[in-house]
Amino acid sequence: MRTAFSVDTVRSAERELMGRVPEGALMQRAAAGLAVACAELLGRVYGRRVVLLVGSGDNGGDALYAGARLARRGAGVSAVLLAPERVHGGGLAALRRAGGSVVGADGAEEAVRRAHLVVDGIVGIGGKGGLRPEAAALVAAVERSGTAVVAVDLPSGVEADSGEVRGAAVRAEVTVTFGTHKPGLLIDPAREYAGVVRFVDIGLGDVLPDRADLEALQHADVAALLPEPGGESDKYRRGVVGIAAGSARYPGAAVLAVAGALRGGAGAVRYVGPAGADVLARFPETLVSDRGPRKAGRVQAWVVGPGAGEDAATVAEVLGTDVPVLLDADGLRLAEREAVRGRSAPTLMTPHAGEAAALLGVAREEVEGARLAAVRELAARYAATVLLKGSTTLVAAPDGGPVRVNATGTPWLATAGSGDVLSGLAGSLLAAGLSALDAGSVAAYLHGLAGRFAAEGAPVGAHDVADAIPRAWRDAGR
């Protein structure tokens, strides 16, 4: 599992580790890894021109020491010092000893234009609020030049803890991060600025706490969580999920939610709603009832809301059950907050940014710009697990533990009905006995893979995504 830690946690771990190793060892480890990444991006080092954008403190020191390593291999390395009075003295001396030089402000843009690579060492992980005007102007010159950028630890101008970008920021082809991932490297919008993230181990693993701020499941984690039927399994042991969805206006939402549940491994699906004929026409194995959720028969989880229109009564009835419930789409709008908070069984809410904004009473742009804060706030307000859909899906539990982040998605998933498929898939995992956090995280992972497999570079519809879920399951379960 990939983990990310807050700035305060990273700094505390670094202080502890620095007390155990020789002075400067951590910076030299970081600089060595950074230099290797730069060399790989350059292809060859000898004769190449590298420009270092150097701010104050250790971030600039990492860049300077890495620049010295590249200079010793024959690169022409020059440094632009944005805070000469606070530059890392040891790093600057090392660069000069290796044959590197300093470029003044008047020659910085020309140096950048002629460079084969720019190293961003302007601001460290503690930066807030975007770049200052002088740095922003220099970064704009880099963008105009089209020169590739390697960011040191985190692109300057993005916020490490939140993933927010509140002003001008560096857009890197590669970000080399040290010791552990930072939340901003995994969460949009900052993730888009980071490019390819390279991790350099500097020895923090032994001093970081067990509990991370962010977690990202990998194939092995998903494989360990996927429910597998045993020799004595029946439909109830595999999990029966109830789907209360669809309306006369939106029957397709019911069909797609059922598709997601069936493809997601449910032992059986019970459907309740006005789209029974449409569901049976596509999936005759579905158990259809017109008697309402409480009289539909035994289920181990409910999915309610996709395409439900104004059917608040059904939403309330489902919330009154004692099994896990997934709330999506219209169900999010129709559910009473206190009814959700008062439930004894787990609740998983799956809003996109617009729905989350409506629930929080803020603009959509505010949610999109501060996704981590939004998902945590929703989970706290509703005492529920919240899956915030988007380019990076976030899943937060109400206990304030690590937030799960998923990046397997693809822009091809931005198609009508894709969220309904995700709801059915997550509902099937709830019915199989996974916790709300695990069900949401695994469903997001599989849904993203299915979207990639279904698209493979071509447009797709939500039904294609549903049909690709078994392939995603096999791929993740290896």
N, C-alpha and C positions, 0 to 999 in steps of 0.2 A: 504494500500500500504506500502510495506517495503521500507525504505529509508536509504541512507548511506551518510555520510558527511565527508569532508576532515579533515585531521589532524588539520590544522589551525582553522577550524570552531569549531571542538570539543574542542580544547584547549581554544578558546575564550569563548565558552559556559561554560566550567568548571570554568574558572576564575570568570565569572559573578555569577555562582551559588555558588561558594565558599564564595563570599562576603555576601551571604544571610543565610548561614547555619553555625553551629558551626565548629570550626577548626577540620579537620580530618574526618568529617562526610561522605564525598564522598568516601574516602578510606575504611571506615568501611562498607558502603553499598556495595561497590564492593567486599570486602573480604568476607562478609556474603554470597553473591550470589555465589562466587567462591567456598566457602567451601561446600555449599549445592550441587553444581554440582559434586564436588569431592566425596562427601559422596555417592551420587547416583551411581556414576561409581564404587565405591568400593563395594557397596552392604551392607557391614557392616563396621563400622569405628574401633571399638575396636580391638586392636591387629594387625591392618594392618600397614604396613610400607610405609611411604610417603617420597619422596625425593623432596626438593624444589631446583630448579636451579635459583639462585637469582643474578640478575644483579643490576645495580645502579638505583637509583631513585624510582619513584612511582610504576612502574611495579613490581619491586622486593618487594616493600612495600606491595602491594596487596597480593603477594604470601606469604610473611611472616605472615601477619595478618590472612590470611586464614589458614596457617599451624598451627598457635596458636589455632585457633578454633578447628581444627581436633585433635590436641594434647590434648586439654581439654576433648575431647570425647574418649580418650584412644588410639589414634593412636600413633605409634612411628614415630615422624617427625624429619627429619634432613635436614639441609640446606647446600648447596654447594655455597659458596660466590665467584662469579667470579670477583668482584671488592670490596674487603673487606674495602678498605679505603673510599668507597663512598656508602656503604650499607645504607639502610633506618634504622636509629638508633631506632626509635620507634617500627618499625616492628620486628627488631631483638630482642629487649628487651622483647616484648610481647611473642615471640616464646620461649625464654629462661624461662620466668616466667611460661609458660604453660608446661614446661618439655621437650621442643624441644632442639636439639643440633646442633652444626656446625661440618661439616665433612671437613677435609682438602683435598687438591688436590690429595694427595696420596691415600686417601680412597674413592674418589668419584666414581670411576668405580665399585668398589665392592658394595658400597651402592646402586647404581643404579641397579646393577644386582639382588640384593636381594629385591628390592622394589616392592610393589604391584601397585604403582602409582607414576608417576613423574609429577611435576607441573613446567611448563615452564614459568618462570618470568625473562628471561634473558634480553630481549630488549623490549622496549615499542613501541608505534605506530609511533615514529619518526625515527625508525631504517632504515638505507639505506645500500644497497650493500651486503647483506648476512652477515653471522656470522663471527666474528674474529676467528683466528686459535684455540685459547684455547677453546672457546665456541663450535666451530665446532667439535673439538675432543671429547668433552663431549657429544654432541648430537649424534655423531657417536656411542659412547658407549651405549647410550640409545637405539638406533636403533638395535644394536647387541643383546641387552638384551631382546627385544620384549616387554618391559614394556609399559603399556598404558600411554599416555601423555595427560594432560589437559593444554592447552595454556591459558595464561592470556591476555585477550583482543585481541591478534593477535599472530599467531605463530611467534616466533622470527626468523628473517632473511627474512621474506617477507615484501614487501613495502605496507604500508597501503593505500596510495592514488591511486596507479596504479595497484596493483595486480601483480606486477612483482616480480620475484625471481631471483636475480643476483648472487647467490652463495649458500653456505650451509644454510639450513633452517630446522626448526623443522617441523616434520609431526605429527600432533596431532589427537587423536581420537575425542576429544571434544575441542572446543574453546569457552571460556566464555567471551563475549564482553560486555562492559559497556556503558550505556547511549544511544548509537546508533550503528548501523552497520557501519563498515568502508568499503570503496569500495573494498579493497583487499579481504574481506571475501566473496564477491559475484562474483568475476571475476577470471577466470583461467589465469595463472596457480596457483595463490596463493590459490584459493578456494580449490584446491585438497589437500593442506597442512592443511587446517583448520578442516577437519572432520565435525562432527555435530556441528553447531553453536548454542550456548545457549545465549540468550539475558537477561541481568540483568538491570532493570530500576533503575537508580540512581538519577532520577529527572531532567535530561537534557531537557526533552520534552518542557518545558515552555520557555527555553532560546535558543533553536536552531532556526535558521531562517526557514521561510516557504519554501524556495527553497532549495532542496537537491542537492547533486552532482550526486547521482545515485538513480534510482527508480526501484523497482521490483513489477510488478503487481501481485496481488493475485486474487483468484477466484471472490471475490466480485467486484473488479475493472474491471475484464474482463466481468462479467455479466452485469455491468452497461454500457459497451461500445458495447456489441453485438447488431447489428441491428435486430429488430423484425418487421415483416410485420404487418400492421394494416388492418382494415376491408376494406379500400379503396385502398389497395396496388395493383399495377400491376407490370409488369416486370421492367418498368423504375423506379418506386418508390423503388423497391428492389435493382435495380442497374444492368445495362448491362455492362459487361466487354468484351473488345476485347482482343483476344489472337493472337499475331503475333509471331509464334514459329515454330520449326521443320524444317526439310529439308529432302531431299531424303535419306541422310545418317542417320539422327536422327529423324525419324517420331515419335518415342515413347515420345520424349520430349514434343511434341505438345499434345499428348493424355494425358500425366500426368498433364500438366499445365491446360488443360481443366477440368480434373477430380478434381483438387484442387479447381478450380473456382466454379464448379457446387456443389461440396460437401460443399463449403464455403458459400453457401447461395445466389449466384448470381441469379437475376431474369432471366437472359438469358446470354448466351455466344456466341459471334460472333468470329468465327475463320477465320483467314487469313493466307494462306501459302500452301505449297505443300503437306501437309499431311492430306488434307481434307477427303479423303476416309477412312483413318485409324481412324480419329476422329469420323466420322459418324458411322463407324462400331461398335464403342464402345459406343458412346453417340449420338444417333439419334436426340436428342433435340437440338443439337448445330446448330447454324446458320452459314453456311459455305459460304465463298465468295472467289473468285479468282480475285477480282478487286483491291486489294491493300487496305491498311488501310483507306485512305481518302474516298473510295467509298464503304466501307463495311457496312455502315449504322450507325445509332446513337449508341454511347457508352458513358459511363460515366467515364471510365478509360481504360487504355491499359496496357497489359503485353507484353513485347517484349524482345526477346533474347534467350530463352531456345532452344538449338539445332538449332540455326539460321545459323550456318556455317559462310559463308562470305557475308551474305546479308546485307551489310552496307546501301543500299538504303532504305530498309524497316525500319531499325532502325532510320535513319534520318527522314523518313516520319512520324513515330510515334512521335518522339521528337518534330516535328513541329506542333503537334496538341495542342489544348488549354484545354485538360483534364489531370487529374493526370496520370502519367506514372510510371510503375515499370520496371526497367532495371535489367536483370539477365543474367548470363552465357555469351554467345557470345555477347550479347547486351552491356555488360560492356566494352568489348574489342573494339567493333566497334563504340561506341558512341564518338563523339567529345566532349571534355570537355567544350568548350565554348558553344556548342549547349545545353548542360545540364544546364550550369550556366545561359544561357540567357532565359530559359523557364519562362513563366508567371504562369504556373500551377505547382503544386507540383510534385516532382520526388522522387521516392523511389528506391535506389540501394541496391541489395542484394548479395554482394560478399561473397565467402568463403575466408579463409586466403590466399590461393594462388592467387586468383584474386585480392584481396586487395593489396597484395605485388606487383603484376604487375602494378597496377594503381599508387602505391606510388613510384615505382622504387627501392624497397628494397627487401631483402631476406624474404622468407616466415617465417623463424624462428624469424625474427625481429617482424613481425606482431603477431605471436603466443605468443611471450614473452612480448609484450606490446600492448595488444588488445585495451585497453581504449584509449591510445594515437593514435593508428592507426585509430579507427573509428571516433574519433574527427577530425583528420587531413583530412580524406577523405570527411567528411561532409563539412568542411570548403573549401576544394579545389574545390569541385563540386557544392557548394551551394545547396546541396540536402540532404535529409534524407538518412542515410546509415544504413542498417541492416547487421552487420557483423556476418555471421553464424559461429557456432562452438559449443563446449561443453557448453559454456555459450554464448548465443546470445546477442549481444549488438546492440542497436538502438539509433543513435544520430541524432538530428535535426541540421540544419545549423545555427540556432540562438545561439548555444552554451549553451542551457539549459540543464536540467538534462538528463543524458544518461539512457535509459531504459535497464535493464538487465533481461534476462530470463533464468531460470535454469530448465525448465520442460523437457528438451530434454533427450534423452537416446542414448547410443552408437549404438543401433539398427538403428537409423536414418542415420547412415553412410552407405548408400546404394545408388546405382545409381538411379537417377531420383527423389530422395527425395526433392532436392532443387527445381525441376520443380513443384512439388505438392505445396510446400510452396509459390512459385511465384503466382500460380493460386489462392490460398487461399487469399493471401494478396491483389491481384488484385481485388478479389470480394469485399473485405472490403473497398478498395479505391472507388470502384464504388458505394458502399452503402452510401458513404459520410463521412467515417472516415478520419481524417487527416492522413498524411503519417506516423507520429510518432505513432499514435494509431493503424493504420492498420498494421504496421510492428510489433508492440509489441503484439497485440492480435493474429495475425497470428502465430508468433513465439510460443506463449503460447499454442494455440490450436494444432499446428503442433507437439510440444513436447508431449502433452498429447496423441495425436493420435498415435504417435510412441510408447508410453508406452502401450497403450491399444492394439495396433496391435501386438506388440511383446509378452508381458506377458511372457518373458523368452525364446522365440523361435525366430529363424530367420524370417525376413519379407522382402518383396519387397516394392517398392514405392507405388504400387497400393494398397497394404494392408493399408498403412498409409493414403492414400486418403479415402479409404472406412471407416476408423475409425474416420474421422473428425466429422461426425454428433454426434457420441458418446462423443467425446471431447467437442463439443459445448454444448450438454445437461448437461454434468458434470460441466462445468465451468459456465453455465448459471443458475444453481439452486439458 
